[in-house]
Amino acid sequence: MIPSIITLTTNSRKKMTDFLLLTTLAGLGVAIVAGPLGTFVVWRRMAYFGDALAHGAFLGISMGVMLAIHPTIAVMVVCSAFAIILVGLQKQRLLASDTLLGILAHFSLAIGLLSISLQPPSSVDLMSLILGDLLTVIPSDLMWIGIIDIIVIAILIIYWRKFLAITIHEELAKVEGLAVTQIRLLLMVLIALVIAIALKIVGVLLITALLIIPAATARPFSKTPLQMAVFAGFISCLSVCVGLLVSYHYDLPLGPTIVVSNGCLFLISQLIPKRFD
């Protein structure tokens, strides 16, 4: 009897350890790319673009349910298409960018919500979409996070100087012969990919926070753009670890806890320079 209890306890501990490891790896996998990519969101003032893509993610989720495909794939396709459509409409210069973002964001959100409302109640968990649910991460989610991480990091390394060039001065970059529109589109697609894998971590409402807060926190301590990207990645990973610990010990929703951790680190970063002035 006693050996059976010991075996059961050991198996339970092993399952809990594996579960926490999977959750931690997924959170860090998103954080390690969200931080560096968020620096471009901050530099280019694209926070509203991130919110618009997050709204479009609802449409991706509903399409995934209807077509019975992995939700991450569906969200990636929809968000990438959203970015391509936006760039195409921007070239027409019929409306301001923020107006176009508002139209596309709310139009796709409305279609997504209508589509989700037509699905069986058990097929979509709206609360997990809104607030995230990292605790439901499965190995296939971790695989997708790993694939996106490799793609995003590789492209950031290869196109780093070009991304910086169009961020500093698009017109000058165009004079120098850079394909500004294509490079800007590539950057938007990378943001779309990161939003797709971050959806399960922090949910639709808080996705943009995972991009912009670590970058904003790293800004006062960075002397170069590369330093800011590295520091943002470190801060993003730190906030995920802190959020996981606090959420686990106090039984709090994980997505909001991670964002609150990010916000606290940002506030601390604002106080430190004043202390040394």
C-alpha positions in Angstrom: 0.0 0.0 0.0 2.7 2.4 1.0 4.8 1.8 -2.1 1.7 2.5 -4.2 1.1 5.8 -2.5 4.8 6.7 -3.0 4.6 5.8 -6.6 1.4 7.9 -7.1 3.0 10.9 -5.4 6.2 10.6 -7.5 4.1 10.4 -10.7 2.1 13.4 -9.6 5.2 15.4 -8.9 6.7 14.4 -12.2 3.5 15.5 -14.1 3.5 18.8 -12.2 7.2 19.4 -13.0 6.6 18.6 -16.7 3.6 20.9 -16.7 5.4 23.8 -15.1 8.4 23.2 -17.5 6.1 23.3 -20.5 4.4 26.4 -19.3 7.7 28.2 -18.5 9.3 27.3 -21.8 6.2 28.6 -23.7 6.2 31.9 -21.8 9.9 32.4 -22.3 9.6 31.4 -26.0 7.2 34.2 -26.6 9.0 36.7 -24.4 12.4 36.2 -26.1 11.1 37.5 -29.4 8.4 39.9 -28.2 10.9 42.0 -26.3 13.3 42.7 -29.3 10.5 43.0 -31.8 8.7 45.4 -29.4 11.5 47.9 -29.8 10.5 48.5 -33.4 6.9 48.8 -32.2 8.0 51.5 -29.8 10.4 53.3 -32.2 7.8 53.3 -35.1 4.9 54.1 -32.8 3.0 51.0 -33.9 1.2 50.2 -30.7 -2.2 50.8 -32.3 -1.1 48.4 -35.1 -0.5 45.7 -32.5 -3.9 46.3 -31.0 -5.5 46.1 -34.5 -3.8 42.8 -35.2 -4.9 41.5 -31.8 -8.5 42.3 -32.7 -8.0 40.5 -36.0 -6.9 37.4 -34.1 -10.5 36.8 -33.1 -11.3 36.3 -36.8 -8.3 33.9 -37.0 -9.6 31.9 -34.1 -13.1 31.6 -35.5 -11.7 30.5 -38.9 -9.6 27.9 -37.2 -12.6 26.5 -35.4 -14.7 26.5 -38.6 -12.1 24.9 -40.8 -10.8 22.5 -38.0 -7.2 23.7 -38.3 -4.7 24.6 -35.6 -5.7 28.0 -34.1 -2.0 29.2 -34.2 -1.9 28.6 -38.0 -5.2 30.3 -38.5 -4.2 33.4 -36.5 -0.9 33.6 -38.3 -2.6 33.5 -41.7 -5.3 36.1 -40.8 -2.9 38.5 -39.1 -0.4 38.3 -41.9 -3.2 38.9 -44.4 -4.2 41.9 -42.3 -0.7 43.3 -42.5 -0.6 42.9 -46.3 -4.0 44.5 -46.8 -3.0 47.4 -44.6 0.2 48.1 -46.5 -1.7 47.9 -49.8 -4.3 50.4 -48.6 -1.6 52.7 -47.2 0.0 52.9 -50.7 -3.4 54.2 -52.0 -3.2 57.1 -49.5 -6.9 57.5 -49.5 -7.2 57.5 -45.7 -4.8 58.1 -42.8 -3.1 55.0 -41.3 -4.9 55.2 -38.0 -8.3 55.5 -39.7 -7.5 52.4 -41.8 -6.4 50.5 -38.7 -9.6 51.4 -36.9 -11.7 50.2 -39.8 -9.9 47.0 -40.3 -9.5 46.2 -36.6 -13.2 46.6 -35.7 -14.4 45.1 -38.9 -12.4 41.9 -38.4 -13.2 41.9 -34.7 -16.9 42.1 -35.4 -16.8 39.3 -38.0 -14.7 37.2 -35.6 -17.2 37.6 -32.8 -20.1 36.9 -35.0 -18.4 33.7 -36.3 -17.5 32.6 -32.8 -21.1 33.2 -31.6 -22.3 30.7 -34.3 -20.0 28.0 -33.0 -21.1 25.5 -30.3 -20.5 27.0 -26.8 -18.0 24.3 -25.9 -15.8 24.9 -29.0 -14.4 28.3 -28.0 -13.4 29.6 -24.6 -13.9 33.4 -24.9 -12.2 34.1 -21.5 -9.0 32.3 -22.5 -9.0 34.3 -25.8 -9.5 37.6 -23.9 -7.1 37.0 -21.0 -4.9 34.2 -22.3 -4.5 30.8 -20.8 -0.8 29.7 -20.7 -1.7 26.8 -18.4 -3.4 25.0 -21.3 -0.3 25.0 -23.5 0.3 21.6 -25.1 3.5 20.3 -26.8 2.3 21.3 -30.2 1.9 24.9 -29.1 5.5 24.8 -27.9 6.6 23.4 -31.2 4.9 26.4 -33.0 6.4 28.9 -30.6 9.9 27.3 -31.3 9.4 27.5 -35.1 8.2 31.2 -34.9 11.1 32.0 -32.6 13.7 30.7 -35.1 12.0 32.5 -38.0 11.7 35.8 -36.2 15.2 35.8 -34.7 16.8 34.8 -38.0 15.0 37.6 -39.9 15.8 40.2 -37.2 19.5 39.3 -37.5 19.5 39.4 -41.3 17.4 42.5 -41.7 18.4 44.4 -38.5 20.2 47.3 -40.3 17.4 47.6 -42.9 14.7 47.7 -40.2 16.7 50.3 -38.4 17.2 52.3 -41.6 13.4 52.5 -42.4 12.7 53.3 -38.8 15.1 56.2 -38.6 14.2 57.8 -41.9 12.1 56.1 -44.5 12.7 58.7 -47.2 16.5 58.5 -46.8 16.3 54.7 -46.8 14.4 54.9 -50.1 17.0 57.2 -51.6 19.7 54.7 -50.6 17.9 52.0 -52.7 16.1 50.0 -50.0 12.8 48.5 -50.8 11.0 50.4 -48.0 7.5 49.0 -48.6 8.6 45.4 -48.7 10.8 45.8 -45.6 8.0 47.5 -43.7 5.6 44.7 -44.7 8.1 42.1 -43.5 8.3 43.8 -40.2 4.6 43.9 -39.9 4.3 40.2 -40.7 6.9 39.4 -38.0 4.7 41.3 -35.5 1.7 39.3 -36.8 3.5 36.1 -36.2 4.5 37.0 -32.6 1.0 38.1 -31.9 -0.3 34.7 -33.1 1.9 32.8 -30.6 1.4 35.3 -27.8 -2.4 35.0 -28.0 -2.5 32.0 -25.7 -0.1 33.7 -23.3 -1.7 37.0 -22.5 -4.9 37.1 -24.6 -6.3 39.6 -27.1 -6.6 42.5 -24.7 -3.0 42.4 -23.4 -1.0 41.3 -26.4 0.4 44.8 -27.2 1.5 45.2 -23.6 3.9 42.3 -24.0 5.4 44.1 -27.0 5.7 47.7 -25.8 6.3 47.6 -22.0 9.6 45.7 -22.0 10.9 47.9 -24.8 9.8 51.0 -23.0 11.4 49.7 -19.8 14.7 49.0 -21.5 14.9 52.4 -23.2 16.5 54.5 -20.4 19.3 51.9 -19.8 20.2 51.5 -23.5 23.0 53.4 -25.4 22.4 51.6 -28.7 19.4 50.1 -30.5 21.0 46.7 -30.2 21.3 47.1 -26.4 17.7 48.1 -26.2 16.6 45.0 -28.1 18.7 42.7 -25.9 17.6 44.4 -22.6 13.9 44.3 -23.8 14.2 40.6 -24.4 15.7 40.0 -20.9 13.1 42.2 -19.2 10.3 40.4 -21.1 11.7 37.0 -19.9 12.0 38.3 -16.4 8.4 39.5 -16.3 7.2 36.1 -17.5 9.1 34.3 -14.7 7.9 36.7 -12.1 4.3 36.4 -13.4 4.5 32.6 -13.4 5.7 32.5 -9.8 3.1 35.0 -8.5 0.3 33.4 -10.5 1.2 29.9 -9.2 1.4 30.9 -5.5 -1.6 33.2 -5.4 -3.8 31.4 -8.0 -4.2 34.5 -10.2 -4.9 34.7 -14.0 -1.5 34.3 -15.6 -1.8 36.7 -18.6 -2.7 39.7 -16.5 -0.2 38.8 -13.9 2.6 38.8 -16.5 1.5 42.2 -17.7 1.3 43.6 -14.2 4.9 42.3 -13.6 5.9 44.1 -16.8 4.2 47.3 -15.6 5.9 47.1 -12.2 9.3 46.7 -13.8 8.5 49.7 -16.0 7.6 51.8 -13.0 10.9 50.8 -11.2 12.8 51.8 -14.4 11.3 55.2 -14.2 12.2 55.7 -10.6 15.9 54.6 -10.9 17.1 57.5 -13.1 15.5 60.0 -10.7 17.2 58.5 -7.8 20.6 59.0 -9.4 19.9 62.5 -10.8 
